[in-house]
Amino acid sequence: MPTAGAVLLLATAAVLSRPAAAANEKKPLTISAAGAVCGFSNELKEVASFAATKVNAYLTETEQLGTLAVDFCAAIFNGNGKPTAGEVYAALLAAKTQTDRQAQQQKLVTGALLASSLCSQQAGHIESFIHVFYQAHRDATTTCIYKSDEHQRKAADVPCVNNGGGLNKITITTRATKPQLNSKYKAIVAGTTPNGAAAEKNCKLVNGEQSQNVFLASQTTNIALKWGDGLLTVPIGDTAISASNWEPNNKDSIASGNYKECAAALEQVPPRQSTATAAASKLLKLEAEDDPKLEEELISKNSFYGDFPISNVKITATDFSSLHSKLKSYRKKHTADGHQLLKAKLQHLEKQMQMNATACKLGAEISSGEPSTAKTTTSGRCEGKAKTACPKSDYRQREEKDGKEECKPKSGEEQKTQTTGAGEGAADKKEEKCKGKLEPECTKAPECKWEGETCKDSSILVNKQFTLSMISAAFM
């Protein structure tokens, strides 16, 4: 039978042999750690704005070079005096530089899209991880993002989160400076930022110890859970998070970790073309109001196309100054000519509008004055009607031999024709011009038309065609 001392020894050994789970390390992220992570994420999202800005600037400058090349030629060949060889080669250089840049546009756009996609995707991974930690909160004693002064985090404390508790969306703005990914990446492990909170807040999201894991009902091994695409790996034992759990720890730069593809893609926006980029920047300075005082430019042999130029050519500083003066003079005159041309166009448009108004008015008058030759005979209004339905004012009644009464028109009413717009009896006179004509004679008369077996007046058709032709002429 074991002695009391033996029992005590066995009990002590049992206690000492238990896993060190008593501490149950569940110390959450600090506000400073969450802020540093969000700072990195926000910089990743800025890659899209930077890429869009660079693409837009590149395409705009390329288009400006094309205009500049055309204006150079116009300025040196349409002015007084013979252009120098340097001035001619400056115009050729502008055209060649535009062509070189156009050849790279597809590469530029593809690279910009790749950088934007990769970096935005990884920013999404990071912010999803922060959002989970932000939501895992109940009260001052249960939180996964710890704020020491109030013991609770708020949306305003976490840069990734908006006031509604959701994640901020990517917005495309103008950004001329390259995002500083590496400095934001390394800031996550600077100083005491990466360490867990000093107080216990019961956050099992940061504890991978087998008996404390929150995701499974039972677990026999420790789980090194990774958050934010591997940015944070939770401790597998009963220890608090520290710098060693963050990916940037002991990394020389962002190029050594999981975010290297994003960083590499960013370096290709815009594509590196030192020659074309430098030439473009130099030539575009000639558009300034004041002489930019450019230094001479050497055009190397065979540097344009094939074996052209056949020898080295210098564009001297004097050539650039002369070209700037001629370009400025040409554009000033060109602008003045453009104003005169615009003024002439406006005057022409005003006259056209006046002609249109006149034509429309004339057409309206012709339309309203068209005679109507539609006959209104009394037979249609009376024939076949009973005695009681026959109008008494204009018609009379008579009795047929068979005893049947009919409604008959008064004498002279059978062929009365109503006319409008041309005076009393005008339609009868026009009808008389065509009435009775044979087909050959009828078809030759402009005011007549052959219809069926009868020659009829065609004044309505003629008037409409005249109106349409006037309006069409006014608008041409």
Residue pairs with C-beta under 8 A, 6 or more apart in sequence:
2 10
19 209
19 211
19 238
20 237
20 238
21 209
21 211
21 212
21 238
23 238
24 200
24 207
24 209
24 212
24 238
25 196
25 206
25 207
25 209
25 235
25 238
25 239
25 240
26 200
26 201
26 202
26 203
26 204
26 206
26 207
26 212
27 146
27 196
27 197
27 198
27 199
27 200
27 201
27 203
27 206
27 240
27 241
28 133
28 143
28 144
28 145
28 146
28 196
28 197
28 201
28 203
28 205
28 206
29 133
29 144
29 145
29 146
29 196
29 197
29 203
29 206
29 241
30 145
30 146
30 147
30 148
30 193
30 195
30 196
30 197
31 145
31 146
31 147
31 148
31 153
31 157
31 158
32 192
32 193
33 188
33 193
33 194
33 195
34 130
34 133
34 134
34 145
34 153
34 157
34 158
34 160
35 157
35 158
35 159
36 184
36 187
36 188
36 190
36 193
37 126
37 129
37 130
37 160
37 188
37 228
37 231
37 232
38 126
38 127
38 130
38 158
38 159
38 160
39 159
39 184
39 187
40 126
40 181
40 184
40 185
40 187
40 188
41 123
41 126
41 127
41 130
41 160
42 123
42 159
42 160
42 168
42 184
43 179
43 180
43 181
43 184
44 119
44 120
44 122
44 123
44 126
44 179
44 181
44 259
44 262
45 119
45 120
45 123
45 170
46 175
46 179
47 115
47 116
47 119
47 120
47 179
47 181
47 262
47 266
47 269
48 116
48 119
48 120
48 170
48 172
49 171
49 172
49 173
49 174
49 175
50 175
50 176
50 177
50 178
50 179
50 266
50 269
51 112
51 113
51 115
51 116
51 269
52 112
52 116
52 172
53 174
53 175
53 176
54 108
54 112
54 269
54 270
55 108
55 109
55 112
55 269
55 270
58 101
58 105
58 108
58 270
59 105
61 101
61 280
61 284
62 98
62 101
62 102
62 105
62 280
64 284
64 287
65 94
65 95
65 97
65 98
65 101
65 280
65 283
65 284
66 95
66 98
68 94
68 283
68 284
68 286
68 287
69 91
69 92
69 94
69 95
69 98
71 327
71 330
71 331
71 334
72 87
72 90
72 91
72 94
72 323
72 327
73 91
74 330
74 334
75 323
75 326
75 327
75 329
75 330
75 331
76 83
76 87
76 88
76 91
76 323
76 326
77 83
78 330
79 326
79 329
79 330
84 319
84 322
85 313
86 313
86 314
86 315
86 316
86 318
86 319
86 320
87 315
87 319
87 322
87 323
87 326
89 299
89 309
89 313
89 315
90 283
90 297
90 315
90 319
90 320
90 323
92 304
93 279
93 283
93 297
93 299
93 315
94 283
96 304
96 305
97 276
97 279
97 280
97 283
100 273
100 275
100 276
101 273
101 276
101 280
104 271
104 273
104 276
107 271
108 269
108 270
108 271
111 265
111 268
111 269
111 270
111 271
112 269
112 270
114 265
114 268
115 262
115 265
115 266
115 268
115 269
118 261
118 262
118 265
119 181
119 262
119 265
119 266
120 170
122 229
122 258
122 259
122 262
123 170
125 228
125 229
125 231
126 160
126 228
126 229
126 231
127 160
127 167
127 168
128 167
128 228
129 227
129 228
129 231
129 232
130 145
130 158
130 160
130 161
130 228
131 160
131 161
131 166
131 167
132 144
132 205
132 227
133 144
133 145
133 203
133 205
134 144
134 145
134 153
134 158
134 160
134 161
134 165
135 165
136 143
136 144
136 203
136 205
137 143
137 144
137 145
137 152
137 153
139 152
140 150
140 151
140 152
141 151
141 201
141 202
142 201
142 202
142 203
143 151
143 152
143 153
143 201
143 203
144 201
144 203
144 205
144 206
145 153
145 157
145 158
146 153
146 197
146 199
146 201
147 153
147 154
147 157
148 197
148 198
148 199
151 199
155 161
155 162
155 163
155 164
155 165
156 163
159 168
160 167
160 168
161 167
161 168
162 168
178 266
179 266
181 254
181 259
181 262
181 263
181 266
182 253
182 254
182 255
182 263
185 248
185 251
185 253
185 254
185 257
185 259
186 248
186 251
186 253
186 254
187 193
188 194
188 231
188 246
188 248
189 243
189 246
189 248
189 249
194 241
194 242
194 243
194 245
194 246
194 249
195 240
195 241
195 242
195 243
196 206
196 240
196 241
196 242
204 212
204 213
204 214
205 214
205 225
205 227
205 234
206 234
206 235
206 240
206 241
207 213
207 214
207 234
207 235
207 238
208 222
208 223
208 224
208 225
208 234
208 235
208 236
208 237
209 222
209 235
209 236
209 237
209 238
210 219
210 220
210 221
210 222
210 223
211 219
212 238
213 219
213 223
215 223
222 236
222 237
223 234
223 236
224 233
224 234
224 236
225 233
225 234
226 232
226 233
226 234
227 233
227 234
229 258
229 259
230 247
230 257
230 258
231 246
231 247
231 258
232 241
232 245
232 246
232 247
233 245
233 247
234 241
234 245
235 241
235 245
243 249
247 257
247 258
248 254
248 257
251 257
254 260
254 263
255 263
255 264
270 277
279 297
282 294
282 297
285 292
285 294
286 292
286 294
286 320
286 323
286 324
286 327
287 327
288 324
289 328
291 321
291 324
291 325
292 320
292 324
293 317
293 320
293 321
294 317
294 320
294 321
295 317
296 314
296 315
296 316
296 317
296 319
296 320
297 314
297 315
297 320
298 312
298 313
298 314
298 315
299 309
299 312
299 313
299 314
299 315
300 312
301 309
301 310
301 311
301 312
302 308
302 309
302 310
303 309
352 474
352 475
355 474
356 471
356 474
356 475
358 474
359 470
359 471
359 473
359 474
360 471
362 467
362 470
363 467
363 468
363 470
363 471
366 463
366 466
366 467
367 463
367 464
367 467
368 421
369 421
369 422
370 421
370 422
370 459
370 460
370 463
371 419
371 420
371 421
371 422
371 426
371 427
371 430
371 459
371 460
372 418
372 419
372 420
372 421
372 427
373 417
373 419
373 427
373 430
373 431
373 456
373 457
373 460
374 417
374 418
375 415
375 417
375 418
376 416
376 417
376 418
377 409
377 413
377 414
377 415
377 416
378 394
378 395
378 409
378 410
378 413
378 414
378 416
379 409
379 414
381 391
382 390
382 391
382 395
382 407
382 408
382 409
383 406
383 407
384 406
384 407
385 407
386 405
386 407
387 397
387 405
387 407
389 407
390 397
390 407
394 409
394 410
394 413
395 407
395 408
395 409
395 410
395 413
396 408
396 410
397 405
397 406
397 407
397 408
398 405
398 406
398 408
399 405
400 406
417 427
417 428
417 431
418 427
419 425
419 426
419 427
419 428
427 457
430 447
430 457
430 459
431 456
431 457
433 445
433 447
433 448
433 457
434 442
434 445
434 447
434 448
434 449
434 455
434 456
434 457
434 458
435 455
436 455
437 445
437 448
437 455
438 455
439 450
439 455
441 455
442 448
442 449
442 450
442 455
443 449
443 450
446 458
446 462
447 457
447 458
447 459
447 462
448 455
448 456
448 457
448 458
449 455
449 456
449 457
449 458
449 461
450 456
